[in-house]
Amino acid sequence: MFKKFFLTSFIWLLFLGLLANPQRVVSAGAREAGASAQKSFLGADLDSLDDRKMKLSAFLAGKNSPLFDYAGNFIAAADEFAIDWRLLPAIAGIESSFGQVIPAGSYNAYGWGNGRIYFSSWSESIEVVSRALSEKYYQNGLDTPEKIGPVYAPPSPDWAGKIRAVMNQIDRFDLVPELQF
């Protein structure tokens, strides 16, 4: 409860800080004829204000995951390799309690290679496993937890359902919970 309160308070303080120091919306290159304009809001590119990143980071922080700082890596890898952005974080949730229970120094939150594969960093693990999910699963028509499960975790008949449940939790995660009086 305290963690949720702290996280909510932090998000609100960040939001209020942005409101206290507004900057103009600027169109870069608008003076040149035919130039494509990139909008900037509060001094940041609109691309950087990806709700998925904020949602995933807050979700992982709420799970005490060491991966919460890597939400942007999950999103970037999912976009680059055309996989569902919630899939790899959900796998990490089921396979290692969101990276909390892993072989020391392995950075393998996904049970990749039955947990015997070691990566040099969280960033590397996210990129390598995302690429492999794309190339070995998605490109072969295995593009849902239900299709991936029998290959990724063959002895577990309920793996796909657990992955799907975590993906749905991530999807439904509310950045600004309703105030209750």
CNS distance restraints for C-alpha pairs under 8 A (distance, minus, plus):
assign (resid   1 and name CA) (resid   5 and name CA) 6.20 0.50 0.50
assign (resid   2 and name CA) (resid   6 and name CA) 6.00 0.50 0.50
assign (resid   3 and name CA) (resid   7 and name CA) 6.03 0.50 0.50
assign (resid   3 and name CA) (resid  62 and name CA) 6.90 0.50 0.50
assign (resid   4 and name CA) (resid   8 and name CA) 6.03 0.50 0.50
assign (resid   4 and name CA) (resid  62 and name CA) 6.66 0.50 0.50
assign (resid   5 and name CA) (resid   9 and name CA) 5.99 0.50 0.50
assign (resid   6 and name CA) (resid  10 and name CA) 6.07 0.50 0.50
assign (resid   7 and name CA) (resid  11 and name CA) 6.25 0.50 0.50
assign (resid   7 and name CA) (resid  58 and name CA) 7.45 0.50 0.50
assign (resid   7 and name CA) (resid  62 and name CA) 7.70 0.50 0.50
assign (resid   8 and name CA) (resid  12 and name CA) 6.21 0.50 0.50
assign (resid   8 and name CA) (resid 175 and name CA) 7.63 0.50 0.50
assign (resid   8 and name CA) (resid 176 and name CA) 6.73 0.50 0.50
assign (resid   8 and name CA) (resid 177 and name CA) 7.61 0.50 0.50
assign (resid   9 and name CA) (resid  13 and name CA) 6.09 0.50 0.50
assign (resid  10 and name CA) (resid  14 and name CA) 6.13 0.50 0.50
assign (resid  11 and name CA) (resid  15 and name CA) 6.14 0.50 0.50
assign (resid  11 and name CA) (resid 176 and name CA) 7.98 0.50 0.50
assign (resid  12 and name CA) (resid  16 and name CA) 6.03 0.50 0.50
assign (resid  13 and name CA) (resid  17 and name CA) 5.97 0.50 0.50
assign (resid  14 and name CA) (resid  18 and name CA) 6.35 0.50 0.50
assign (resid  15 and name CA) (resid  19 and name CA) 6.38 0.50 0.50
assign (resid  16 and name CA) (resid  20 and name CA) 6.11 0.50 0.50
assign (resid  17 and name CA) (resid  21 and name CA) 6.53 0.50 0.50
assign (resid  18 and name CA) (resid  22 and name CA) 6.21 0.50 0.50
assign (resid  18 and name CA) (resid  42 and name CA) 7.23 0.50 0.50
assign (resid  22 and name CA) (resid  42 and name CA) 5.82 0.50 0.50
assign (resid  23 and name CA) (resid  41 and name CA) 7.32 0.50 0.50
assign (resid  23 and name CA) (resid  42 and name CA) 4.95 0.50 0.50
assign (resid  23 and name CA) (resid  43 and name CA) 6.31 0.50 0.50
assign (resid  24 and name CA) (resid  41 and name CA) 7.12 0.50 0.50
assign (resid  24 and name CA) (resid  42 and name CA) 6.74 0.50 0.50
assign (resid  24 and name CA) (resid  43 and name CA) 7.79 0.50 0.50
assign (resid  25 and name CA) (resid  39 and name CA) 6.71 0.50 0.50
assign (resid  25 and name CA) (resid  40 and name CA) 5.50 0.50 0.50
assign (resid  25 and name CA) (resid  41 and name CA) 5.14 0.50 0.50
assign (resid  25 and name CA) (resid  42 and name CA) 6.86 0.50 0.50
assign (resid  25 and name CA) (resid  43 and name CA) 7.78 0.50 0.50
assign (resid  26 and name CA) (resid  39 and name CA) 5.79 0.50 0.50
assign (resid  26 and name CA) (resid  40 and name CA) 5.42 0.50 0.50
assign (resid  26 and name CA) (resid  41 and name CA) 7.32 0.50 0.50
assign (resid  27 and name CA) (resid  37 and name CA) 5.35 0.50 0.50
assign (resid  27 and name CA) (resid  38 and name CA) 5.67 0.50 0.50
assign (resid  27 and name CA) (resid  39 and name CA) 4.97 0.50 0.50
assign (resid  27 and name CA) (resid  40 and name CA) 6.78 0.50 0.50
assign (resid  28 and name CA) (resid  37 and name CA) 5.28 0.50 0.50
assign (resid  28 and name CA) (resid  38 and name CA) 5.45 0.50 0.50
assign (resid  28 and name CA) (resid  39 and name CA) 6.69 0.50 0.50
assign (resid  28 and name CA) (resid  40 and name CA) 7.94 0.50 0.50
assign (resid  29 and name CA) (resid  35 and name CA) 5.64 0.50 0.50
assign (resid  29 and name CA) (resid  36 and name CA) 6.59 0.50 0.50
assign (resid  29 and name CA) (resid  37 and name CA) 5.49 0.50 0.50
assign (resid  29 and name CA) (resid  38 and name CA) 7.53 0.50 0.50
assign (resid  30 and name CA) (resid  35 and name CA) 6.16 0.50 0.50
assign (resid  30 and name CA) (resid  36 and name CA) 7.05 0.50 0.50
assign (resid  30 and name CA) (resid  37 and name CA) 5.52 0.50 0.50
assign (resid  31 and name CA) (resid  35 and name CA) 7.70 0.50 0.50
assign (resid  38 and name CA) (resid  45 and name CA) 7.67 0.50 0.50
assign (resid  39 and name CA) (resid  45 and name CA) 6.63 0.50 0.50
assign (resid  39 and name CA) (resid  46 and name CA) 6.69 0.50 0.50
assign (resid  40 and name CA) (resid  44 and name CA) 5.41 0.50 0.50
assign (resid  40 and name CA) (resid  45 and name CA) 4.79 0.50 0.50
assign (resid  40 and name CA) (resid  46 and name CA) 6.05 0.50 0.50
assign (resid  41 and name CA) (resid  45 and name CA) 6.42 0.50 0.50
assign (resid  41 and name CA) (resid  46 and name CA) 6.43 0.50 0.50
assign (resid  44 and name CA) (resid  48 and name CA) 6.71 0.50 0.50
assign (resid  44 and name CA) (resid  49 and name CA) 7.66 0.50 0.50
assign (resid  45 and name CA) (resid  49 and name CA) 7.17 0.50 0.50
assign (resid  46 and name CA) (resid  50 and name CA) 7.63 0.50 0.50
assign (resid  49 and name CA) (resid  53 and name CA) 8.00 0.50 0.50
assign (resid  50 and name CA) (resid  54 and name CA) 6.81 0.50 0.50
assign (resid  51 and name CA) (resid  55 and name CA) 5.91 0.50 0.50
assign (resid  52 and name CA) (resid  56 and name CA) 5.89 0.50 0.50
assign (resid  52 and name CA) (resid  75 and name CA) 7.25 0.50 0.50
assign (resid  53 and name CA) (resid  57 and name CA) 5.94 0.50 0.50
assign (resid  53 and name CA) (resid  71 and name CA) 5.42 0.50 0.50
assign (resid  53 and name CA) (resid  72 and name CA) 5.50 0.50 0.50
assign (resid  53 and name CA) (resid  75 and name CA) 6.53 0.50 0.50
assign (resid  54 and name CA) (resid  58 and name CA) 6.12 0.50 0.50
assign (resid  54 and name CA) (resid  71 and name CA) 7.67 0.50 0.50
assign (resid  54 and name CA) (resid 175 and name CA) 7.75 0.50 0.50
assign (resid  55 and name CA) (resid  59 and name CA) 6.01 0.50 0.50
assign (resid  55 and name CA) (resid 170 and name CA) 7.46 0.50 0.50
assign (resid  55 and name CA) (resid 173 and name CA) 6.70 0.50 0.50
assign (resid  55 and name CA) (resid 174 and name CA) 7.40 0.50 0.50
assign (resid  55 and name CA) (resid 175 and name CA) 6.12 0.50 0.50
assign (resid  56 and name CA) (resid  60 and name CA) 6.03 0.50 0.50
assign (resid  56 and name CA) (resid  68 and name CA) 7.43 0.50 0.50
assign (resid  56 and name CA) (resid  71 and name CA) 5.73 0.50 0.50
assign (resid  56 and name CA) (resid 170 and name CA) 6.69 0.50 0.50
assign (resid  57 and name CA) (resid  61 and name CA) 6.05 0.50 0.50
assign (resid  57 and name CA) (resid  68 and name CA) 4.77 0.50 0.50
assign (resid  57 and name CA) (resid  69 and name CA) 6.54 0.50 0.50
assign (resid  57 and name CA) (resid  70 and name CA) 7.42 0.50 0.50
assign (resid  57 and name CA) (resid  71 and name CA) 5.11 0.50 0.50
assign (resid  58 and name CA) (resid  62 and name CA) 6.13 0.50 0.50
assign (resid  58 and name CA) (resid  68 and name CA) 7.13 0.50 0.50
assign (resid  58 and name CA) (resid 175 and name CA) 7.12 0.50 0.50
assign (resid  59 and name CA) (resid  63 and name CA) 6.58 0.50 0.50
assign (resid  59 and name CA) (resid  68 and name CA) 7.77 0.50 0.50
assign (resid  59 and name CA) (resid 170 and name CA) 6.59 0.50 0.50
assign (resid  59 and name CA) (resid 173 and name CA) 6.68 0.50 0.50
assign (resid  60 and name CA) (resid  64 and name CA) 6.41 0.50 0.50
assign (resid  60 and name CA) (resid  65 and name CA) 5.29 0.50 0.50
assign (resid  60 and name CA) (resid  66 and name CA) 7.93 0.50 0.50
assign (resid  60 and name CA) (resid  67 and name CA) 6.67 0.50 0.50
assign (resid  60 and name CA) (resid  68 and name CA) 4.82 0.50 0.50
assign (resid  60 and name CA) (resid  98 and name CA) 7.35 0.50 0.50
assign (resid  61 and name CA) (resid  65 and name CA) 5.75 0.50 0.50
assign (resid  61 and name CA) (resid  66 and name CA) 7.88 0.50 0.50
assign (resid  61 and name CA) (resid  68 and name CA) 5.26 0.50 0.50
assign (resid  63 and name CA) (resid  98 and name CA) 7.18 0.50 0.50
assign (resid  64 and name CA) (resid  68 and name CA) 7.94 0.50 0.50
assign (resid  64 and name CA) (resid  98 and name CA) 7.98 0.50 0.50
assign (resid  64 and name CA) (resid 100 and name CA) 7.95 0.50 0.50
assign (resid  65 and name CA) (resid  97 and name CA) 7.74 0.50 0.50
assign (resid  65 and name CA) (resid  98 and name CA) 5.31 0.50 0.50
assign (resid  65 and name CA) (resid  99 and name CA) 6.01 0.50 0.50
assign (resid  65 and name CA) (resid 100 and name CA) 6.25 0.50 0.50
assign (resid  66 and name CA) (resid  98 and name CA) 7.54 0.50 0.50
assign (resid  66 and name CA) (resid  99 and name CA) 6.26 0.50 0.50
assign (resid  66 and name CA) (resid 100 and name CA) 6.88 0.50 0.50
assign (resid  67 and name CA) (resid  71 and name CA) 7.04 0.50 0.50
assign (resid  67 and name CA) (resid  98 and name CA) 7.13 0.50 0.50
assign (resid  67 and name CA) (resid  99 and name CA) 6.68 0.50 0.50
assign (resid  67 and name CA) (resid 122 and name CA) 7.39 0.50 0.50
assign (resid  70 and name CA) (resid  74 and name CA) 6.44 0.50 0.50
assign (resid  70 and name CA) (resid 122 and name CA) 7.52 0.50 0.50
assign (resid  70 and name CA) (resid 123 and name CA) 7.25 0.50 0.50
assign (resid  71 and name CA) (resid  75 and name CA) 6.31 0.50 0.50
assign (resid  72 and name CA) (resid  76 and name CA) 5.99 0.50 0.50
assign (resid  73 and name CA) (resid  77 and name CA) 5.97 0.50 0.50
assign (resid  73 and name CA) (resid 123 and name CA) 6.56 0.50 0.50
assign (resid  73 and name CA) (resid 126 and name CA) 6.94 0.50 0.50
assign (resid  73 and name CA) (resid 127 and name CA) 7.79 0.50 0.50
assign (resid  74 and name CA) (resid  78 and name CA) 6.02 0.50 0.50
assign (resid  74 and name CA) (resid  85 and name CA) 6.62 0.50 0.50
assign (resid  74 and name CA) (resid  88 and name CA) 7.35 0.50 0.50
assign (resid  74 and name CA) (resid  89 and name CA) 7.40 0.50 0.50
assign (resid  74 and name CA) (resid 126 and name CA) 6.36 0.50 0.50
assign (resid  74 and name CA) (resid 127 and name CA) 7.98 0.50 0.50
assign (resid  75 and name CA) (resid  79 and name CA) 6.13 0.50 0.50
assign (resid  75 and name CA) (resid  85 and name CA) 5.58 0.50 0.50
assign (resid  76 and name CA) (resid  80 and name CA) 6.01 0.50 0.50
assign (resid  77 and name CA) (resid  81 and name CA) 5.94 0.50 0.50
assign (resid  77 and name CA) (resid 126 and name CA) 7.07 0.50 0.50
assign (resid  77 and name CA) (resid 127 and name CA) 5.82 0.50 0.50
assign (resid  77 and name CA) (resid 130 and name CA) 6.17 0.50 0.50
assign (resid  77 and name CA) (resid 131 and name CA) 7.64 0.50 0.50
assign (resid  78 and name CA) (resid  82 and name CA) 5.52 0.50 0.50
assign (resid  78 and name CA) (resid  83 and name CA) 4.88 0.50 0.50
assign (resid  78 and name CA) (resid  84 and name CA) 6.08 0.50 0.50
assign (resid  78 and name CA) (resid  85 and name CA) 4.96 0.50 0.50
assign (resid  78 and name CA) (resid 130 and name CA) 6.54 0.50 0.50
assign (resid  79 and name CA) (resid  83 and name CA) 6.68 0.50 0.50
assign (resid  79 and name CA) (resid  85 and name CA) 7.23 0.50 0.50
assign (resid  81 and name CA) (resid 130 and name CA) 6.65 0.50 0.50
assign (resid  81 and name CA) (resid 131 and name CA) 5.86 0.50 0.50
assign (resid  81 and name CA) (resid 134 and name CA) 5.77 0.50 0.50
assign (resid  82 and name CA) (resid 134 and name CA) 6.78 0.50 0.50
assign (resid  83 and name CA) (resid  87 and name CA) 7.47 0.50 0.50
assign (resid  83 and name CA) (resid 130 and name CA) 7.45 0.50 0.50
assign (resid  83 and name CA) (resid 133 and name CA) 7.55 0.50 0.50
assign (resid  83 and name CA) (resid 134 and name CA) 6.24 0.50 0.50
assign (resid  83 and name CA) (resid 138 and name CA) 7.23 0.50 0.50
assign (resid  83 and name CA) (resid 143 and name CA) 7.72 0.50 0.50
assign (resid  85 and name CA) (resid  89 and name CA) 7.86 0.50 0.50
assign (resid  86 and name CA) (resid  90 and name CA) 6.06 0.50 0.50
assign (resid  86 and name CA) (resid 167 and name CA) 5.40 0.50 0.50
assign (resid  86 and name CA) (resid 170 and name CA) 6.86 0.50 0.50
assign (resid  86 and name CA) (resid 171 and name CA) 7.70 0.50 0.50
assign (resid  87 and name CA) (resid  91 and name CA) 6.21 0.50 0.50
assign (resid  87 and name CA) (resid 145 and name CA) 7.88 0.50 0.50
assign (resid  87 and name CA) (resid 163 and name CA) 7.45 0.50 0.50
assign (resid  87 and name CA) (resid 167 and name CA) 6.46 0.50 0.50
assign (resid  88 and name CA) (resid  92 and name CA) 6.20 0.50 0.50
assign (resid  88 and name CA) (resid 110 and name CA) 7.56 0.50 0.50
assign (resid  88 and name CA) (resid 126 and name CA) 7.78 0.50 0.50
assign (resid  88 and name CA) (resid 129 and name CA) 7.98 0.50 0.50
assign (resid  88 and name CA) (resid 130 and name CA) 7.06 0.50 0.50
assign (resid  89 and name CA) (resid  93 and name CA) 6.22 0.50 0.50
assign (resid  89 and name CA) (resid  98 and name CA) 7.12 0.50 0.50
assign (resid  90 and name CA) (resid  94 and name CA) 6.40 0.50 0.50
assign (resid  90 and name CA) (resid  98 and name CA) 7.82 0.50 0.50
assign (resid  90 and name CA) (resid 163 and name CA) 5.51 0.50 0.50
assign (resid  90 and name CA) (resid 164 and name CA) 7.75 0.50 0.50
assign (resid  90 and name CA) (resid 166 and name CA) 5.31 0.50 0.50
assign (resid  90 and name CA) (resid 167 and name CA) 5.63 0.50 0.50
assign (resid  91 and name CA) (resid  95 and name CA) 5.84 0.50 0.50
assign (resid  91 and name CA) (resid 109 and name CA) 7.90 0.50 0.50
assign (resid  91 and name CA) (resid 110 and name CA) 5.69 0.50 0.50
assign (resid  91 and name CA) (resid 163 and name CA) 6.12 0.50 0.50
assign (resid  92 and name CA) (resid  96 and name CA) 5.53 0.50 0.50
assign (resid  92 and name CA) (resid  97 and name CA) 6.50 0.50 0.50
assign (resid  92 and name CA) (resid  98 and name CA) 4.70 0.50 0.50
assign (resid  92 and name CA) (resid  99 and name CA) 6.05 0.50 0.50
assign (resid  92 and name CA) (resid 109 and name CA) 4.92 0.50 0.50
assign (resid  92 and name CA) (resid 110 and name CA) 4.75 0.50 0.50
assign (resid  92 and name CA) (resid 111 and name CA) 7.87 0.50 0.50
assign (resid  93 and name CA) (resid  97 and name CA) 4.53 0.50 0.50
assign (resid  93 and name CA) (resid  98 and name CA) 3.97 0.50 0.50
assign (resid  93 and name CA) (resid  99 and name CA) 7.13 0.50 0.50
assign (resid  93 and name CA) (resid 109 and name CA) 7.93 0.50 0.50
assign (resid  93 and name CA) (resid 166 and name CA) 7.32 0.50 0.50
assign (resid  94 and name CA) (resid  98 and name CA) 7.16 0.50 0.50
assign (resid  94 and name CA) (resid 162 and name CA) 6.99 0.50 0.50
assign (resid  94 and name CA) (resid 163 and name CA) 6.71 0.50 0.50
assign (resid  95 and name CA) (resid 109 and name CA) 6.48 0.50 0.50
assign (resid  95 and name CA) (resid 110 and name CA) 5.39 0.50 0.50
assign (resid  95 and name CA) (resid 111 and name CA) 5.63 0.50 0.50
assign (resid  96 and name CA) (resid 100 and name CA) 5.96 0.50 0.50
assign (resid  96 and name CA) (resid 101 and name CA) 4.86 0.50 0.50
assign (resid  96 and name CA) (resid 102 and name CA) 6.07 0.50 0.50
assign (resid  96 and name CA) (resid 109 and name CA) 5.28 0.50 0.50
assign (resid  96 and name CA) (resid 110 and name CA) 6.65 0.50 0.50
assign (resid  96 and name CA) (resid 111 and name CA) 7.31 0.50 0.50
assign (resid  97 and name CA) (resid 101 and name CA) 6.13 0.50 0.50
assign (resid  97 and name CA) (resid 109 and name CA) 7.99 0.50 0.50
assign (resid  98 and name CA) (resid 109 and name CA) 6.60 0.50 0.50
assign (resid  99 and name CA) (resid 107 and name CA) 7.64 0.50 0.50
assign (resid  99 and name CA) (resid 108 and name CA) 7.41 0.50 0.50
assign (resid  99 and name CA) (resid 109 and name CA) 4.55 0.50 0.50
assign (resid  99 and name CA) (resid 110 and name CA) 7.91 0.50 0.50
assign (resid 100 and name CA) (resid 109 and name CA) 7.75 0.50 0.50
assign (resid 101 and name CA) (resid 109 and name CA) 7.59 0.50 0.50
assign (resid 102 and name CA) (resid 106 and name CA) 6.84 0.50 0.50
assign (resid 102 and name CA) (resid 107 and name CA) 7.25 0.50 0.50
assign (resid 102 and name CA) (resid 108 and name CA) 6.41 0.50 0.50
assign (resid 102 and name CA) (resid 109 and name CA) 6.12 0.50 0.50
assign (resid 102 and name CA) (resid 115 and name CA) 7.69 0.50 0.50
assign (resid 103 and name CA) (resid 107 and name CA) 7.87 0.50 0.50
assign (resid 103 and name CA) (resid 108 and name CA) 7.52 0.50 0.50
assign (resid 103 and name CA) (resid 115 and name CA) 7.42 0.50 0.50
assign (resid 105 and name CA) (resid 118 and name CA) 7.42 0.50 0.50
assign (resid 105 and name CA) (resid 120 and name CA) 7.99 0.50 0.50
assign (resid 106 and name CA) (resid 117 and name CA) 7.06 0.50 0.50
assign (resid 106 and name CA) (resid 118 and name CA) 4.27 0.50 0.50
assign (resid 106 and name CA) (resid 119 and name CA) 5.54 0.50 0.50
assign (resid 106 and name CA) (resid 120 and name CA) 7.24 0.50 0.50
assign (resid 106 and name CA) (resid 121 and name CA) 7.97 0.50 0.50
assign (resid 107 and name CA) (resid 118 and name CA) 6.42 0.50 0.50
assign (resid 107 and name CA) (resid 119 and name CA) 5.51 0.50 0.50
assign (resid 107 and name CA) (resid 120 and name CA) 6.93 0.50 0.50
assign (resid 107 and name CA) (resid 121 and name CA) 5.78 0.50 0.50
assign (resid 107 and name CA) (resid 122 and name CA) 5.41 0.50 0.50
assign (resid 107 and name CA) (resid 125 and name CA) 6.49 0.50 0.50
assign (resid 108 and name CA) (resid 112 and name CA) 6.56 0.50 0.50
assign (resid 108 and name CA) (resid 115 and name CA) 6.48 0.50 0.50
assign (resid 108 and name CA) (resid 117 and name CA) 6.92 0.50 0.50
assign (resid 108 and name CA) (resid 118 and name CA) 6.24 0.50 0.50
assign (resid 108 and name CA) (resid 119 and name CA) 6.60 0.50 0.50
assign (resid 108 and name CA) (resid 122 and name CA) 7.77 0.50 0.50
assign (resid 108 and name CA) (resid 125 and name CA) 6.50 0.50 0.50
assign (resid 110 and name CA) (resid 115 and name CA) 7.35 0.50 0.50
assign (resid 111 and name CA) (resid 115 and name CA) 4.23 0.50 0.50
assign (resid 111 and name CA) (resid 116 and name CA) 7.80 0.50 0.50
assign (resid 112 and name CA) (resid 116 and name CA) 7.16 0.50 0.50
assign (resid 112 and name CA) (resid 117 and name CA) 6.32 0.50 0.50
assign (resid 112 and name CA) (resid 129 and name CA) 7.61 0.50 0.50
assign (resid 113 and name CA) (resid 117 and name CA) 5.56 0.50 0.50
assign (resid 119 and name CA) (resid 124 and name CA) 6.35 0.50 0.50
assign (resid 119 and name CA) (resid 125 and name CA) 5.68 0.50 0.50
assign (resid 120 and name CA) (resid 124 and name CA) 6.46 0.50 0.50
assign (resid 120 and name CA) (resid 125 and name CA) 7.63 0.50 0.50
assign (resid 121 and name CA) (resid 125 and name CA) 6.34 0.50 0.50
assign (resid 122 and name CA) (resid 126 and name CA) 6.13 0.50 0.50
assign (resid 123 and name CA) (resid 127 and name CA) 6.28 0.50 0.50
assign (resid 124 and name CA) (resid 128 and name CA) 6.00 0.50 0.50
assign (resid 125 and name CA) (resid 129 and name CA) 5.92 0.50 0.50
assign (resid 126 and name CA) (resid 130 and name CA) 5.88 0.50 0.50
assign (resid 127 and name CA) (resid 131 and name CA) 6.05 0.50 0.50
assign (resid 128 and name CA) (resid 132 and name CA) 6.19 0.50 0.50
assign (resid 129 and name CA) (resid 133 and name CA) 6.02 0.50 0.50
assign (resid 130 and name CA) (resid 134 and name CA) 6.24 0.50 0.50
assign (resid 131 and name CA) (resid 135 and name CA) 6.11 0.50 0.50
assign (resid 132 and name CA) (resid 136 and name CA) 5.51 0.50 0.50
assign (resid 132 and name CA) (resid 137 and name CA) 7.40 0.50 0.50
assign (resid 133 and name CA) (resid 137 and name CA) 5.13 0.50 0.50
assign (resid 133 and name CA) (resid 138 and name CA) 6.31 0.50 0.50
assign (resid 134 and name CA) (resid 138 and name CA) 4.73 0.50 0.50
assign (resid 134 and name CA) (resid 139 and name CA) 5.99 0.50 0.50
assign (resid 135 and name CA) (resid 139 and name CA) 5.37 0.50 0.50
assign (resid 135 and name CA) (resid 140 and name CA) 7.55 0.50 0.50
assign (resid 136 and name CA) (resid 140 and name CA) 6.46 0.50 0.50
assign (resid 137 and name CA) (resid 141 and name CA) 6.51 0.50 0.50
assign (resid 137 and name CA) (resid 142 and name CA) 4.74 0.50 0.50
assign (resid 137 and name CA) (resid 143 and name CA) 6.50 0.50 0.50
assign (resid 137 and name CA) (resid 148 and name CA) 6.68 0.50 0.50
assign (resid 138 and name CA) (resid 142 and name CA) 4.86 0.50 0.50
assign (resid 138 and name CA) (resid 143 and name CA) 4.64 0.50 0.50
assign (resid 139 and name CA) (resid 143 and name CA) 7.97 0.50 0.50
assign (resid 142 and name CA) (resid 147 and name CA) 4.97 0.50 0.50
assign (resid 142 and name CA) (resid 148 and name CA) 5.29 0.50 0.50
assign (resid 143 and name CA) (resid 147 and name CA) 6.41 0.50 0.50
assign (resid 143 and name CA) (resid 148 and name CA) 6.64 0.50 0.50
assign (resid 144 and name CA) (resid 148 and name CA) 6.00 0.50 0.50
assign (resid 145 and name CA) (resid 149 and name CA) 5.64 0.50 0.50
assign (resid 145 and name CA) (resid 160 and name CA) 4.79 0.50 0.50
assign (resid 145 and name CA) (resid 161 and name CA) 7.48 0.50 0.50
assign (resid 145 and name CA) (resid 163 and name CA) 6.43 0.50 0.50
assign (resid 145 and name CA) (resid 164 and name CA) 6.35 0.50 0.50
assign (resid 146 and name CA) (resid 150 and name CA) 7.64 0.50 0.50
assign (resid 146 and name CA) (resid 160 and name CA) 5.01 0.50 0.50
assign (resid 146 and name CA) (resid 161 and name CA) 7.32 0.50 0.50
assign (resid 147 and name CA) (resid 151 and name CA) 7.89 0.50 0.50
assign (resid 148 and name CA) (resid 152 and name CA) 5.86 0.50 0.50
assign (resid 148 and name CA) (resid 160 and name CA) 7.49 0.50 0.50
assign (resid 149 and name CA) (resid 153 and name CA) 5.31 0.50 0.50
assign (resid 149 and name CA) (resid 154 and name CA) 6.52 0.50 0.50
assign (resid 149 and name CA) (resid 156 and name CA) 7.76 0.50 0.50
assign (resid 149 and name CA) (resid 157 and name CA) 7.76 0.50 0.50
assign (resid 149 and name CA) (resid 159 and name CA) 6.11 0.50 0.50
assign (resid 149 and name CA) (resid 160 and name CA) 5.20 0.50 0.50
assign (resid 150 and name CA) (resid 154 and name CA) 4.40 0.50 0.50
assign (resid 150 and name CA) (resid 155 and name CA) 7.62 0.50 0.50
assign (resid 150 and name CA) (resid 156 and name CA) 7.64 0.50 0.50
assign (resid 150 and name CA) (resid 157 and name CA) 7.53 0.50 0.50
assign (resid 153 and name CA) (resid 159 and name CA) 6.81 0.50 0.50
assign (resid 158 and name CA) (resid 162 and name CA) 6.36 0.50 0.50
assign (resid 159 and name CA) (resid 163 and name CA) 6.20 0.50 0.50
assign (resid 160 and name CA) (resid 164 and name CA) 6.02 0.50 0.50
assign (resid 161 and name CA) (resid 165 and name CA) 6.10 0.50 0.50
assign (resid 162 and name CA) (resid 166 and name CA) 6.37 0.50 0.50
assign (resid 163 and name CA) (resid 167 and name CA) 6.18 0.50 0.50
assign (resid 164 and name CA) (resid 168 and name CA) 6.16 0.50 0.50
assign (resid 165 and name CA) (resid 169 and name CA) 6.26 0.50 0.50
assign (resid 166 and name CA) (resid 170 and name CA) 6.22 0.50 0.50
assign (resid 167 and name CA) (resid 171 and name CA) 6.18 0.50 0.50
assign (resid 168 and name CA) (resid 172 and name CA) 6.07 0.50 0.50
assign (resid 169 and name CA) (resid 173 and name CA) 5.91 0.50 0.50
